[in-house]
Structures are given as structure tokens and as C-alpha cells.
Amino acid sequence: MSSAIKAWRIFNTNRQCFGTRRIKHELDKLGFQVSRRRIGRIMKAERLVSLYTSLKYRSYPSQSNERNIMNRLSRNFIRQASMEVLVSDLTYVKVSGKWHYICVFVDLFNREIIGHDAGPNKDSHLVSAALSTIKHDLRQVQMFHTDRGKEFDNVLNTFGI
């Protein structure tokens, strides 16, 4: 059996995730001596593209809040009371081949996640939905700390935070 057929089988039996390095390693274990360059040419000819290289994260244009706001938290993460300081951020994960975003609110007093939401879009609706899952009175919050992303601006102004 040729190395091209073996490479194709290895690629498909491993959820189409293997690239040239891992295919070469598997071929070496089977006793086939094939260079990564040759494996790359075989993959290109057969139109085999690893799932980890085909889809890339597309970043959004950076339009952060340019207001000059003092950093009052100053990395002082130890807090004495619940709901004194909340921190939040948005991040992304790949689910079923698509990027989804997660917004999390953490109380610094006990490092507990008190609010969260996930969705396909990184926008203020996601932040608002995550904020609405918080079961505490938001008027108790003395300080809210985030990376000043534009998604937080309207929501925080609406709640007066």
C-alpha cells in the first residue's frame, strides 16, 4: 500500500485533525519513511486540510473605550465583602467548528462566578444577558472592573455602574 493511501487513512481516522507532523509520526510507526514535505504535497493534492488550520479566529476591530479612567483596583484582588468588586471579561471558544463567545462575571470576594452567558455574537446583548443572570442586587457593587471593551459601555451606563 502506498504512503499516499496510508497518509489519507491516518488523516481520516483521526477526525481530520492531523497535520504533516503527526501523520509523519504515525507513518514512521508503521515503517514508512516519508518526509513532511512529501506528506504536505500529498495532502495538498488530495485537498486534505487539518481542522486546526482551516478555520482561524477573526478578530474584531479594536475600538476600545478611549476615556482616561483611573485603575482603582490596582491588582488588589483580595476583598472583604461580597459584591464589593465584580470583574468581567469576554472570551471565545470553538464549538462544533464555529466560534462562540462567553461573558463571565466573577465576585472577587470568593472568586465565585455569579453571572454568565454564551452566544454566537460578541456584543452588548451578550453582556446584558450575562448581567441579568446575577441573582444579587447590583446596587451593592462598589466597583466593576473590565478591559473596557465597547460591549460593556452601554450596559454599564444603563445599570448606572
Residue frames relative to the residue before (quaternion, step in Angstrom):
aa qw qx qy qz dx dy dz
M 1.0000 0.0000 0.0000 0.0000 0.00 0.00 0.00
S 0.4607 -0.7153 0.4525 0.2671 3.59 -0.84 0.94
S 0.6239 -0.5496 0.4058 0.3795 3.53 -1.29 0.42
A 0.5925 0.5703 -0.3697 0.4325 3.62 1.11 -0.58
I 0.6708 0.4806 -0.2999 0.4787 3.58 0.92 -0.87
K 0.6351 0.5246 -0.3254 0.4642 3.58 1.01 -0.82
A 0.6456 0.5169 -0.3178 0.4637 3.59 0.95 -0.90
W 0.6434 0.5229 -0.3166 0.4608 3.57 0.97 -0.89
R 0.6651 0.5044 -0.2996 0.4619 3.61 0.94 -0.89
I 0.6474 0.5134 -0.3185 0.4646 3.57 0.94 -0.89
F 0.6420 0.5324 -0.3173 0.4514 3.57 0.94 -0.89
N 0.7461 0.4252 -0.2342 0.4557 3.59 0.74 -1.01
T 0.6723 0.4836 -0.3195 0.4605 3.62 1.02 -0.59
N 0.7042 0.4035 -0.2603 0.5230 3.60 1.25 -0.15
R 0.6364 -0.6011 0.3034 0.3763 3.53 0.96 1.04
Q 0.5426 -0.6543 0.3715 0.3734 3.60 1.19 0.61
C 0.4456 0.7027 -0.4360 0.3429 3.55 1.13 0.71
F 0.6141 0.5917 -0.3522 0.3856 3.60 1.13 -0.53
G 0.2427 -0.7313 0.6204 0.1465 3.51 -1.18 0.76
T 0.7908 -0.3299 0.2124 0.4698 3.57 -1.27 -0.22
R 0.6399 0.5445 -0.3406 0.4220 3.63 0.93 -0.79
R 0.7253 0.4366 -0.2539 0.4678 3.55 0.77 -1.02
I 0.6123 0.5216 -0.3541 0.4772 3.59 1.07 -0.63
K 0.6329 0.5249 -0.3319 0.4624 3.61 0.98 -0.84
H 0.6424 0.5287 -0.3199 0.4532 3.58 0.94 -0.88
E 0.6748 0.4845 -0.2922 0.4738 3.59 0.93 -0.89
L 0.6454 0.5062 -0.3231 0.4719 3.61 1.00 -0.78
D 0.6101 0.5461 -0.3445 0.4591 3.60 1.05 -0.74
K 0.6503 0.5175 -0.3123 0.4601 3.58 1.00 -0.85
L 0.6985 0.4499 -0.2643 0.4898 3.58 1.15 -0.66
G 0.5852 -0.6201 0.3519 0.3862 3.58 1.29 0.01
F 0.5324 0.6009 -0.4205 0.4227 3.60 1.22 0.31
Q 0.2095 -0.7670 0.5959 0.1127 3.59 -0.82 0.99
V 0.1966 0.7731 -0.5668 0.2060 3.59 -0.18 1.32
S 0.4208 -0.7087 0.5044 0.2573 3.58 -0.93 0.86
R 0.6101 -0.5508 0.4234 0.3810 3.55 -1.24 0.47
R 0.6068 0.5596 -0.3538 0.4398 3.58 1.06 -0.71
R 0.6601 0.4919 -0.3022 0.4806 3.59 0.97 -0.87
I 0.6302 0.5208 -0.3324 0.4702 3.59 0.99 -0.81
G 0.6336 0.5322 -0.3222 0.4599 3.56 1.03 -0.79
R 0.6567 0.4980 -0.3103 0.4738 3.58 0.99 -0.81
I 0.6276 0.5229 -0.3293 0.4736 3.58 1.05 -0.78
M 0.6626 0.5065 -0.3050 0.4597 3.58 0.91 -0.93
K 0.6537 0.5079 -0.3148 0.4644 3.57 0.98 -0.82
A 0.6632 0.5079 -0.3031 0.4586 3.59 0.94 -0.89
E 0.7296 0.4039 -0.2211 0.5057 3.58 1.04 -0.80
R 0.3779 -0.7452 0.4558 0.3068 3.58 1.35 -0.04
L 0.3281 0.7192 -0.5249 0.3156 3.54 0.91 1.03
V 0.0433 0.7952 -0.5996 0.0790 3.56 -0.53 1.18
S 0.4581 -0.6961 0.4855 0.2644 3.55 -0.76 1.07
L 0.5502 -0.6283 0.4398 0.3302 3.57 -1.02 0.79
Y 0.6543 0.5288 -0.3166 0.4382 3.56 1.12 -0.58
T 0.7254 0.3883 -0.2574 0.5067 3.60 1.20 -0.25
S 0.6158 0.5940 -0.3607 0.3713 3.58 1.12 -0.39
L 0.7767 0.2605 -0.1518 0.5530 3.59 0.94 -0.81
K 0.0933 -0.7949 0.5990 0.0251 3.56 -0.73 1.06
Y 0.5267 -0.6009 0.4966 0.3389 3.52 -1.20 0.56
R 0.1984 -0.7675 0.5992 0.1117 3.55 -0.87 0.96
S 0.2863 -0.7831 0.5267 0.1651 3.54 -0.48 1.14
Y 0.4496 -0.6587 0.5340 0.2806 3.51 -1.24 0.50
P 0.5958 -0.5559 0.4109 0.4088 3.59 -1.11 0.51
S 0.4275 -0.7134 0.4978 0.2461 3.53 -0.92 0.93
Q 0.1313 0.7656 -0.6150 0.1357 3.54 -0.43 1.25
S 0.0483 0.8369 -0.5422 0.0572 3.54 0.61 1.11
N 0.6392 -0.5104 0.4219 0.3910 3.46 -1.35 0.33
E 0.2328 -0.8196 0.5127 0.1061 3.59 -0.60 1.10
R 0.4017 0.7125 -0.4904 0.3009 3.58 1.22 0.14
N 0.4272 -0.6908 0.5228 0.2588 3.55 -1.06 0.75
I 0.0821 0.7964 -0.5868 0.1210 3.56 -0.16 1.34
M 0.4406 -0.7143 0.4859 0.2439 3.54 -0.84 1.03
N 0.4087 -0.6895 0.5420 0.2526 3.59 -1.06 0.77
R 0.1165 -0.8401 0.5286 0.0349 3.57 -0.04 1.28
L 0.5875 0.5770 -0.3771 0.4239 3.58 1.18 -0.38
S 0.0253 -0.8649 0.4999 0.0372 3.59 1.10 -0.78
R 0.6597 -0.5585 0.2872 0.4128 3.58 0.92 1.01
N 0.4403 0.6477 -0.4868 0.3869 3.59 1.16 0.54
F 0.0257 -0.8686 0.4937 -0.0334 3.57 0.26 1.32
I 0.5769 0.5603 -0.3900 0.4485 3.60 1.24 -0.07
R 0.0343 -0.8210 0.5683 -0.0433 3.57 -0.62 1.18
Q 0.4605 -0.7242 0.4660 0.2153 3.56 -1.15 0.73
A 0.8053 0.1974 -0.0861 0.5523 3.61 1.10 -0.52
S 0.5679 -0.5919 0.4614 0.3380 3.51 -1.23 0.61
M 0.8369 0.1751 -0.1726 0.4891 3.57 -1.14 0.77
E 0.3689 0.7200 -0.5008 0.3079 3.59 1.19 0.42
V 0.7964 0.0010 0.0442 0.6031 3.58 0.86 -1.03
L 0.1075 -0.7626 0.6358 0.0507 3.55 -0.93 1.00
V 0.1165 -0.7612 0.6327 0.0822 3.55 -1.10 0.73
S 0.0340 -0.8087 0.5871 -0.0135 3.54 -1.13 0.64
D 0.0484 0.7729 -0.6325 0.0125 3.51 -1.29 0.43
L 0.3412 -0.6912 0.5958 0.2257 3.51 -1.36 0.33
T 0.0264 0.7792 -0.6260 0.0146 3.56 -1.03 0.76
Y 0.3363 -0.7492 0.5388 0.1880 3.55 -1.26 0.21
V 0.0755 -0.7600 0.6445 0.0365 3.53 -1.26 0.62
K 0.4104 -0.6911 0.5383 0.2533 3.52 -1.22 0.55
V 0.0039 0.7929 -0.6067 0.0575 3.57 -0.69 1.14
S 0.8422 -0.0754 0.0004 0.5338 3.58 -0.66 1.14
G 0.7391 -0.4420 0.2271 0.4547 3.56 0.92 0.90
K 0.6984 0.4039 -0.2700 0.5255 3.62 1.24 0.06
W 0.4658 -0.6656 0.5054 0.2908 3.57 -1.16 0.63
H 0.0376 -0.7607 0.6480 0.0066 3.54 -1.04 0.91
Y 0.3354 -0.7549 0.5417 0.1556 3.53 -1.17 0.68
I 0.1672 -0.7712 0.6104 0.0685 3.54 -1.14 0.77
C 0.1139 -0.7569 0.6408 0.0592 3.55 -0.98 0.92
V 0.0487 -0.8104 0.5828 -0.0342 3.56 -0.74 1.12
F 0.1571 -0.7494 0.6365 0.0920 3.56 -1.12 0.82
V 0.0790 -0.8048 0.5883 -0.0056 3.58 -0.78 1.08
D 0.3259 -0.7055 0.5983 0.1952 3.55 -1.05 0.90
L 0.3865 -0.7606 0.4720 0.2220 3.61 -0.58 1.10
F 0.5152 0.6545 -0.4211 0.3590 3.60 1.18 -0.38
N 0.8267 0.0646 -0.0048 0.5589 3.60 0.78 -0.99
R 0.4645 -0.7089 0.4141 0.3322 3.61 1.31 0.28
E 0.3904 0.7280 -0.4680 0.3140 3.56 1.14 0.63
I 0.3963 -0.6638 0.5733 0.2713 3.57 -1.08 0.76
I 0.1103 -0.8331 0.5412 0.0283 3.56 -0.49 1.17
G 0.7989 0.0649 -0.0521 0.5956 3.58 1.25 -0.22
H 0.1210 0.7928 -0.5896 0.0957 3.56 -1.03 0.73
D 0.0667 0.7612 -0.6451 0.0020 3.52 -1.31 0.35
A 0.1633 -0.7717 0.6083 0.0884 3.55 -1.24 0.48
G 0.1444 0.7939 -0.5824 0.0985 3.53 -1.16 0.58
P 0.6530 -0.5562 0.3572 0.3697 3.57 -1.27 0.21
N 0.7533 0.3555 -0.1979 0.5168 3.61 1.20 -0.36
K 0.3279 -0.7140 0.5878 0.1929 3.53 -1.13 0.78
D 0.3661 0.7272 -0.4965 0.3010 3.56 0.02 1.29
S 0.7184 -0.4506 0.3089 0.4306 3.56 -1.31 0.05
H 0.5659 0.5878 -0.3952 0.4221 3.62 1.15 -0.43
L 0.6296 0.5255 -0.3256 0.4706 3.57 1.07 -0.73
V 0.6568 0.4970 -0.3040 0.4787 3.59 0.95 -0.88
S 0.6539 0.5151 -0.3095 0.4597 3.58 0.97 -0.86
A 0.6531 0.5027 -0.3144 0.4711 3.59 0.97 -0.82
A 0.6492 0.5016 -0.3169 0.4759 3.60 1.01 -0.78
L 0.6488 0.5150 -0.3114 0.4656 3.57 0.99 -0.83
S 0.6652 0.5112 -0.3098 0.4474 3.59 1.02 -0.72
T 0.6149 0.5442 -0.3610 0.4421 3.64 1.21 -0.26
I 0.5162 0.6280 -0.4264 0.3967 3.60 1.25 -0.15
K 0.2957 -0.7991 0.5085 0.1243 3.56 -0.71 1.14
H 0.6046 0.5579 -0.3515 0.4469 3.59 1.28 0.10
D 0.5900 -0.5534 0.4497 0.3787 3.54 -1.31 0.28
L 0.3647 -0.7681 0.4872 0.1989 3.58 -0.53 1.17
R 0.5571 0.6014 -0.4007 0.4090 3.60 1.22 -0.23
Q 0.5825 0.5795 -0.3685 0.4348 3.60 1.27 -0.24
V 0.5560 0.6282 -0.3913 0.3782 3.58 1.17 -0.49
Q 0.2452 -0.7825 0.5588 0.1238 3.57 -0.72 1.11
M 0.8023 0.0360 0.0121 0.5958 3.56 1.08 -0.72
F 0.1182 -0.7595 0.6370 0.0587 3.51 -1.10 0.82
H 0.0787 -0.8207 0.5658 0.0032 3.59 -0.71 1.07
T 0.1326 0.7709 -0.6117 0.1185 3.58 -0.88 1.01
D 0.6319 -0.5413 0.3910 0.3934 3.56 -1.30 0.01
R 0.4958 -0.6954 0.3917 0.3423 3.60 1.30 0.29
G 0.2310 0.7794 -0.5414 0.2147 3.58 1.00 0.78
K 0.6087 -0.5958 0.3854 0.3549 3.56 -1.11 0.65
E 0.5659 0.6160 -0.3795 0.3953 3.59 1.22 -0.47
F 0.6842 0.5006 -0.2731 0.4547 3.58 1.16 -0.62
D 0.5310 0.6921 -0.3981 0.2839 3.63 1.08 -0.66
N 0.7397 0.4223 -0.2514 0.4597 3.59 0.55 -1.14
V 0.6588 0.5235 -0.3183 0.4367 3.57 0.92 -0.85
L 0.6836 0.4815 -0.2945 0.4627 3.57 0.86 -0.92
N 0.6374 0.5092 -0.3312 0.4741 3.58 1.02 -0.69
T 0.6213 0.5505 -0.3338 0.4466 3.60 1.03 -0.76
F 0.7427 0.3811 -0.2068 0.5102 3.58 0.95 -0.90
G 0.4618 -0.7091 0.4339 0.3093 3.61 1.22 -0.03
I 0.4353 0.6788 -0.4731 0.3550 3.57 1.09 0.63
